[in-house]
Structure formats: C-alpha cells, structure tokens
Amino acid sequence: MKKPYRIKKSRLFKKVYTNGRYYAEKHLVLYILKNKEEYNMVGYSVSKKIGNSVVRNRVKRLMRENFRKVSMDIKPGNYIVFTARIGSKDATYYDIEKSMEKALKRAKLFK
C-alpha cells in the first residue's frame, strides 16, 4: 500500500470508528466507512495491551502484508481500519489471513 493511501491522522481514525461499521473476528476488528475517492485508504491500529513494541510491530506487519495480498480484489472507495485484538499476539500469518479474509467477506468488500 502506497504511503498516500494510509490513514495516519487520529481525527480520521476517530471518524471511521464513530461513523463506520465494524466486523469483529478472532484476531482483528475491521472498521469501514465509505468515502468519495476512487481508492481505499487503510489504517492499522495495535494497542499497547497486545505487548511490547516488537510484538505490536510484528502484528502490524502481518496485517499490512495480508492486506497487500488481497488489496487488488477489494472494491474502491472506503476508509478501512484494522484493529488488532489481544489474541493476535500469538497468531500466525495464516491465522491473521483467515480472520482478515473472513471479515472482508462479511463486509462484502470483495469485487
């Protein structure tokens, strides 16, 4: 995901959290809010409850890589935020992949 398509501002995260829909899975929660752009903007959030910085960054890398793999199959025009849950600190790559695909299917974001 290119840098301009990432959500970094806290006000935009809050907007997605308060106005968007959410889909909870075992390892992550997916928040979605429609936008008027022709592309998706994606953000990743990992709380300090998950673990130290090494663990949090690992979980973020896993989420980023899994989204990168499926990003071409996603409908454009959304703000998408992935929030890690406590169970994700021990999750493998395939666990995160399974949770992410399940949440995206429930949200009907695949083309």
C-alpha atoms as a printed R data frame, in Angstrom:
    type eleno elety resid chain resno       x       y      z
1   ATOM     1    CA   MET     A     1   0.000   0.000  0.000
2   ATOM     2    CA   LYS     A     2   1.464   3.332 -1.034
3   ATOM     3    CA   LYS     A     3   2.009   5.907  1.675
4   ATOM     4    CA   PRO     A     4  -0.618   8.407  0.404
5   ATOM     5    CA   TYR     A     5  -3.287   5.717  0.802
6   ATOM     6    CA   ARG     A     6  -2.610   5.117  4.503
7   ATOM     7    CA   ILE     A     7  -4.647   6.607  7.317
8   ATOM     8    CA   LYS     A     8  -2.352   8.368  9.782
9   ATOM     9    CA   LYS     A     9  -4.357  11.236 11.282
10  ATOM    10    CA   SER     A    10  -6.104  10.488 14.573
11  ATOM    11    CA   ARG     A    11  -9.167  12.530 13.562
12  ATOM    12    CA   LEU     A    12  -9.663  10.266 10.546
13  ATOM    13    CA   PHE     A    13  -9.324   7.161 12.736
14  ATOM    14    CA   LYS     A    14 -11.954   8.609 15.104
15  ATOM    15    CA   LYS     A    15 -14.254   9.388 12.183
16  ATOM    16    CA   VAL     A    16 -14.061   5.782 10.965
17  ATOM    17    CA   TYR     A    17 -14.567   4.403 14.492
18  ATOM    18    CA   THR     A    18 -17.607   6.567 15.260
19  ATOM    19    CA   ASN     A    19 -19.379   6.711 11.878
20  ATOM    20    CA   GLY     A    20 -18.339   3.429 10.278
21  ATOM    21    CA   ARG     A    21 -19.463  -0.172 10.535
22  ATOM    22    CA   TYR     A    22 -17.388  -2.847 12.226
23  ATOM    23    CA   TYR     A    23 -16.880  -6.575 11.808
24  ATOM    24    CA   ALA     A    24 -15.171  -8.434 14.646
25  ATOM    25    CA   GLU     A    25 -13.201 -11.625 14.141
26  ATOM    26    CA   LYS     A    26 -10.983 -13.683 16.422
27  ATOM    27    CA   HIS     A    27  -7.730 -11.797 15.783
28  ATOM    28    CA   LEU     A    28  -8.848  -8.404 14.469
29  ATOM    29    CA   VAL     A    29 -11.705  -5.963 14.067
30  ATOM    30    CA   LEU     A    30 -12.429  -4.370 10.688
31  ATOM    31    CA   TYR     A    31 -13.923  -0.856 10.583
32  ATOM    32    CA   ILE     A    32 -15.273   0.517  7.294
33  ATOM    33    CA   LEU     A    33 -16.543   3.920  6.242
34  ATOM    34    CA   LYS     A    34 -17.430   4.878  2.662
35  ATOM    35    CA   ASN     A    35 -15.574   7.785  1.088
36  ATOM    36    CA   LYS     A    36 -15.913   9.624 -2.201
37  ATOM    37    CA   GLU     A    37 -12.468   8.713 -3.508
38  ATOM    38    CA   GLU     A    38 -11.609   6.204 -6.226
39  ATOM    39    CA   TYR     A    39  -9.230   4.351 -3.939
40  ATOM    40    CA   ASN     A    40  -9.169   2.846 -0.454
41  ATOM    41    CA   MET     A    41  -7.369   4.389  2.492
42  ATOM    42    CA   VAL     A    42  -6.136   1.887  5.075
43  ATOM    43    CA   GLY     A    43  -5.038   2.245  8.692
44  ATOM    44    CA   TYR     A    44  -3.725  -0.237 11.234
45  ATOM    45    CA   SER     A    45  -4.108   0.040 14.989
46  ATOM    46    CA   VAL     A    46  -2.422  -2.140 17.604
47  ATOM    47    CA   SER     A    47  -2.978  -1.301 21.268
48  ATOM    48    CA   LYS     A    48  -0.290  -1.424 23.949
49  ATOM    49    CA   LYS     A    49  -2.370  -4.179 25.581
50  ATOM    50    CA   ILE     A    50  -1.100  -6.514 22.848
51  ATOM    51    CA   GLY     A    51   2.510  -6.457 24.035
52  ATOM    52    CA   ASN     A    52   5.772  -4.610 23.730
53  ATOM    53    CA   SER     A    53   6.813  -2.733 20.588
54  ATOM    54    CA   VAL     A    54   8.372  -5.806 18.977
55  ATOM    55    CA   VAL     A    55   5.111  -7.750 19.242
56  ATOM    56    CA   ARG     A    56   2.974  -4.791 18.135
57  ATOM    57    CA   ASN     A    57   5.125  -4.139 15.078
58  ATOM    58    CA   ARG     A    58   5.053  -7.838 14.158
59  ATOM    59    CA   VAL     A    59   1.247  -7.849 14.278
60  ATOM    60    CA   LYS     A    60   1.141  -4.660 12.174
61  ATOM    61    CA   ARG     A    61   3.487  -6.168  9.591
62  ATOM    62    CA   LEU     A    62   1.322  -9.289  9.367
63  ATOM    63    CA   MET     A    63  -1.823  -7.211  8.860
64  ATOM    64    CA   ARG     A    64  -0.146  -4.991  6.237
65  ATOM    65    CA   GLU     A    65   1.184  -7.968  4.275
66  ATOM    66    CA   ASN     A    66  -2.140  -9.800  4.325
67  ATOM    67    CA   PHE     A    67  -3.994  -6.709  3.141
68  ATOM    68    CA   ARG     A    68  -1.401  -6.114  0.418
69  ATOM    69    CA   LYS     A    69  -2.136  -9.595 -0.956
70  ATOM    70    CA   VAL     A    70  -5.899  -9.021 -1.199
71  ATOM    71    CA   SER     A    71  -5.946  -5.274 -1.930
72  ATOM    72    CA   MET     A    72  -6.447  -5.700 -5.679
73  ATOM    73    CA   ASP     A    73  -9.627  -7.717 -5.028
74  ATOM    74    CA   ILE     A    74 -11.221  -5.045 -2.817
75  ATOM    75    CA   LYS     A    75 -13.857  -2.573 -4.025
76  ATOM    76    CA   PRO     A    76 -12.528   1.020 -4.025
77  ATOM    77    CA   GLY     A    77 -13.984   3.976 -2.160
78  ATOM    78    CA   ASN     A    78 -13.593   3.066  1.517
79  ATOM    79    CA   TYR     A    79 -11.729   4.036  4.631
80  ATOM    80    CA   ILE     A    80 -10.598   0.735  6.146
81  ATOM    81    CA   VAL     A    81  -9.135   0.355  9.638
82  ATOM    82    CA   PHE     A    82  -7.845  -2.917 11.060
83  ATOM    83    CA   THR     A    83  -7.567  -3.077 14.851
84  ATOM    84    CA   ALA     A    84  -5.708  -5.991 16.418
85  ATOM    85    CA   ARG     A    85  -7.287  -7.949 19.259
86  ATOM    86    CA   ILE     A    86  -5.419  -9.471 22.196
87  ATOM    87    CA   GLY     A    87  -5.384 -12.949 20.632
88  ATOM    88    CA   SER     A    88  -3.390 -11.660 17.678
89  ATOM    89    CA   LYS     A    89  -0.098 -11.500 19.580
90  ATOM    90    CA   ASP     A    90   0.247 -15.295 19.394
91  ATOM    91    CA   ALA     A    91  -1.356 -15.598 15.957
92  ATOM    92    CA   THR     A    92   0.477 -16.924 12.932
93  ATOM    93    CA   TYR     A    93   0.471 -15.389  9.473
94  ATOM    94    CA   TYR     A    94  -2.268 -17.799  8.399
95  ATOM    95    CA   ASP     A    95  -4.466 -17.018 11.418
96  ATOM    96    CA   ILE     A    96  -4.375 -13.302 10.585
97  ATOM    97    CA   GLU     A    97  -5.002 -14.076  6.906
98  ATOM    98    CA   LYS     A    98  -8.036 -16.194  7.740
99  ATOM    99    CA   SER     A    99  -9.506 -13.564 10.092
100 ATOM   100    CA   MET     A   100  -8.917 -10.756  7.607
101 ATOM   101    CA   GLU     A   101 -10.488 -12.589  4.674
102 ATOM   102    CA   LYS     A   102 -13.470 -13.600  6.795
103 ATOM   103    CA   ALA     A   103 -14.050 -10.007  7.942
104 ATOM   104    CA   LEU     A   104 -13.692  -8.623  4.408
105 ATOM   105    CA   LYS     A   105 -16.182 -11.200  3.090
106 ATOM   106    CA   ARG     A   106 -18.675 -10.338  5.835
107 ATOM   107    CA   ALA     A   107 -18.311  -6.661  4.912
108 ATOM   108    CA   LYS     A   108 -18.887  -7.559  1.217
109 ATOM   109    CA   LEU     A   109 -15.777  -5.677  0.111
110 ATOM   110    CA   PHE     A   110 -14.525  -8.225 -2.411
111 ATOM   111    CA   LYS     A   111 -15.235  -7.425 -6.076
